[in-house]
Amino acid sequence: MRGFDALPGIDTLLSAEPGRVPLTHGAPAVLAALPGLGPEAAARLMEMRLRGDRVAELAAFAGSLSPSGREAAMRRFPELVGAAVTEPEAWIVTGRGAVGTPPAVSVVEVRLARAGDRAAVVRRRTWTE
């Protein structure tokens, strides 16, 4: 939609890709909006990210929160498991190439998903800009 690119930070809140939110990469506002999580959990996740710590297991992370944060996370834990992951399930890789004046730009985008110990291309799109 036109005009959305003028809103600062909007790209951290919206996505057109299906899938669960990776706790290691989600924006603070997105993390706080996950079922059972809130500002405390989002802040803790951001602190962990800055230190280079990983969330190995959702239940252990929930257990590390304050009593009220832990209770909120555990009450909605089944929903949280369905909405969040500790590692990304897929990646979007985009390549752009330009030539000429004015430039003719071609774009290739692939979605890579985990396939055992490998990555599989599950979608490939191309377009010109």
ROLO-545885 format. One line per field, with one value per residue: residue number from 1; residue in one letter; chain; y, x, z of N, C-alpha, C in turn. Coordinates in steps of 0.2 Angstrom, whole numbers. Atoms other than C-alpha are relative to their C-alpha. Layout:
BEGIN
seq = [NUM|...]
type = [A|...]
mol = [A|...]
npy = [Y|...]
npx = [X|...]
npz = [Z|...]
capy = [Y|...]
capx = [X|...]
capz = [Z|...]
cpy = [Y|...]
cpx = [X|...]
cpz = [Z|...]
END
This chain:
BEGIN
seq = [1|2|3|4|5|6|7|8|9|10|11|12|13|14|15|16|17|18|19|20|21|22|23|24|25|26|27|28|29|30|31|32|33|34|35|36|37|38|39|40|41|42|43|44|45|46|47|48|49|50|51|52|53|54|55|56|57|58|59|60|61|62|63|64|65|66|67|68|69|70|71|72|73|74|75|76|77|78|79|80|81|82|83|84|85|86|87|88|89|90|91|92|93|94|95|96|97|98|99|100|101|102|103|104|105|106|107|108|109|110|111|112|113|114|115|116|117|118|119|120|121|122|123|124|125|126|127|128|129]
type = [M|R|G|F|D|A|L|P|G|I|D|T|L|L|S|A|E|P|G|R|V|P|L|T|H|G|A|P|A|V|L|A|A|L|P|G|L|G|P|E|A|A|A|R|L|M|E|M|R|L|R|G|D|R|V|A|E|L|A|A|F|A|G|S|L|S|P|S|G|R|E|A|A|M|R|R|F|P|E|L|V|G|A|A|V|T|E|P|E|A|W|I|V|T|G|R|G|A|V|G|T|P|P|A|V|S|V|V|E|V|R|L|A|R|A|G|D|R|A|A|V|V|R|R|R|T|W|T|E]
mol = [A|A|A|A|A|A|A|A|A|A|A|A|A|A|A|A|A|A|A|A|A|A|A|A|A|A|A|A|A|A|A|A|A|A|A|A|A|A|A|A|A|A|A|A|A|A|A|A|A|A|A|A|A|A|A|A|A|A|A|A|A|A|A|A|A|A|A|A|A|A|A|A|A|A|A|A|A|A|A|A|A|A|A|A|A|A|A|A|A|A|A|A|A|A|A|A|A|A|A|A|A|A|A|A|A|A|A|A|A|A|A|A|A|A|A|A|A|A|A|A|A|A|A|A|A|A|A|A|A]
npy = [-6|-6|-4|4|-1|-6|0|3|6|5|6|5|3|3|5|4|7|4|3|-2|-5|2|-5|-3|-5|-4|-6|0|0|6|4|-2|1|7|2|2|-4|-7|-4|3|5|-3|-4|5|2|-5|1|6|-1|-5|3|5|6|2|4|6|3|-5|1|-2|-7|-2|1|-5|-6|-2|4|-2|1|8|2|-2|4|7|0|0|4|4|-5|-3|5|0|-6|-2|6|-2|-1|-1|6|-1|-6|-4|-2|-4|-3|-5|-2|-6|-1|-6|-7|2|7|5|4|6|3|7|1|7|2|6|3|6|7|4|-4|-4|-5|1|-5|2|-5|-4|-5|-5|-6|-6|-7]
npx = [4|-4|0|-2|-7|-2|1|-6|1|5|-2|-1|6|4|-3|4|-2|3|-4|-1|-5|-6|-2|-7|0|6|0|3|8|3|-1|5|7|1|5|-3|-6|1|-6|-5|-3|-4|-6|-4|-2|-4|-6|-3|-2|-6|-6|-2|3|6|6|-1|7|5|2|-6|0|6|-2|-5|4|3|6|6|-2|0|7|3|-2|2|7|1|-6|1|0|-6|-4|2|-2|-7|-5|-7|-4|4|2|-1|-3|1|-6|2|-6|2|-5|2|-4|3|2|2|-1|5|-2|3|0|2|1|2|1|-4|3|-3|2|-5|-6|-1|5|3|3|7|3|-5|4|-5|4|-4|2]
npz = [0|0|-6|-6|-1|-3|-7|-3|-4|2|3|-6|-2|5|4|5|0|-6|-4|-7|-2|-4|-6|0|5|0|-2|-7|0|3|-6|-6|3|1|-5|-6|-2|0|0|-4|4|6|-3|-2|7|3|-3|2|7|0|-3|4|-3|4|-3|3|-1|-2|-7|-4|0|-4|-7|-2|-1|-7|-1|4|7|1|0|6|5|0|1|8|3|6|5|1|4|7|3|0|0|-3|6|6|4|7|1|7|3|6|4|4|5|4|6|5|-3|-7|-2|0|-6|0|-7|-1|-7|-2|-6|-2|-6|-3|3|-4|-1|6|2|7|3|0|5|4|4|3|3|2|-3]
capy = [0|17|28|13|16|33|27|24|6|-1|-14|-22|-25|-31|-46|-55|-71|-85|-93|-92|-78|-82|-75|-72|-60|-52|-34|-29|-24|-40|-50|-41|-45|-64|-74|-75|-63|-44|-30|-39|-54|-43|-33|-49|-56|-40|-41|-59|-54|-40|-52|-65|-78|-89|-96|-114|-119|-109|-117|-113|-95|-93|-100|-87|-73|-64|-74|-64|-65|-84|-86|-76|-86|-103|-99|-96|-108|-119|-103|-96|-113|-111|-93|-92|-103|-102|-103|-97|-109|-101|-87|-74|-71|-57|-52|-36|-32|-16|-11|5|23|24|7|-8|-18|-36|-45|-63|-68|-86|-93|-106|-118|-131|-148|-159|-153|-143|-129|-131|-118|-118|-103|-93|-76|-64|-46|-30|-13]
capx = [0|6|12|16|35|34|29|44|46|31|41|45|27|20|24|17|25|16|24|29|39|57|61|79|73|56|54|50|32|29|37|26|11|14|1|7|22|22|34|44|47|51|63|71|72|80|93|97|99|112|122|122|112|99|82|85|67|51|47|64|63|45|52|65|52|45|31|18|27|29|11|5|16|12|-7|-6|9|0|-4|13|21|10|15|33|49|67|75|69|59|63|73|70|85|83|96|95|105|105|112|111|106|92|95|85|84|80|76|76|69|69|62|73|65|73|74|83|101|99|90|77|71|52|48|57|50|58|52|59|59]
capz = [0|-4|11|23|19|26|43|54|61|52|43|60|63|47|37|21|25|35|49|67|75|79|96|91|77|81|84|103|99|89|104|117|106|106|117|135|133|136|139|152|141|126|136|142|124|118|132|128|110|114|125|111|122|113|119|118|125|127|143|151|145|152|169|169|170|186|194|186|169|171|175|160|149|155|155|136|133|120|110|112|105|90|87|91|88|95|78|61|51|34|27|12|1|-11|-25|-35|-51|-61|-78|-89|-86|-81|-72|-77|-61|-60|-43|-38|-22|-14|1|10|22|34|26|39|39|23|16|2|-10|-7|-18|-31|-38|-50|-56|-63|-55]
cpy = [6|4|-4|1|6|0|-4|-6|-4|-6|-5|-3|-4|-5|-3|-7|-4|-3|3|5|-3|5|3|6|5|7|0|0|-6|-5|1|-2|-8|-2|-2|5|7|4|-3|-5|3|3|-6|-3|4|0|-6|1|4|-4|-6|-7|-2|-3|-7|-4|5|-1|3|8|3|-1|5|7|1|-5|2|-1|-7|-2|2|-4|-7|-1|0|-4|-4|5|3|-5|1|7|2|-7|3|1|1|-6|1|7|3|3|4|3|5|1|5|1|6|6|2|-8|-4|-5|-6|-3|-7|-1|-8|-1|-7|-2|-6|-6|-5|5|5|5|-1|6|-2|5|4|5|5|6|5|6|6]
cpx = [4|0|2|8|2|-1|6|-1|-6|2|2|-6|-4|4|-5|1|-4|5|1|5|6|2|6|0|-6|1|-3|-7|-3|1|-5|-7|-2|-4|5|6|-3|6|6|4|3|6|6|3|5|7|4|3|7|6|2|-3|-6|-5|0|-7|-5|-2|5|0|-6|2|5|-3|-2|-6|-6|1|0|-7|-4|2|-2|-8|-2|5|-2|-1|6|4|-3|1|7|5|7|5|-4|-2|2|4|-2|6|-2|7|-2|6|-2|5|-3|-1|-6|1|-6|2|-4|1|-2|-1|-2|-1|3|-4|5|-2|6|6|2|-5|-3|-3|-8|-4|5|-5|5|-5|5|-3|1]
cpz = [0|7|6|1|3|8|3|4|-3|-3|5|2|-5|-4|-5|0|6|4|7|1|3|5|-1|-5|0|3|7|0|-3|6|5|-2|0|6|6|1|0|0|4|-4|-6|2|1|-6|-3|4|-2|-7|0|3|-5|3|-5|5|-3|1|2|7|5|0|4|8|2|2|7|1|-4|-8|-2|0|-6|-6|0|-1|-7|-4|-7|-6|-2|-4|-7|-4|0|0|3|-6|-6|-4|-8|0|-7|-2|-6|-3|-5|-5|-4|-5|-4|4|-5|1|-2|5|0|7|0|7|1|7|2|6|3|-3|3|1|-6|-1|-7|-2|-1|-5|-3|-4|-3|-3|-2|3|-4]
END
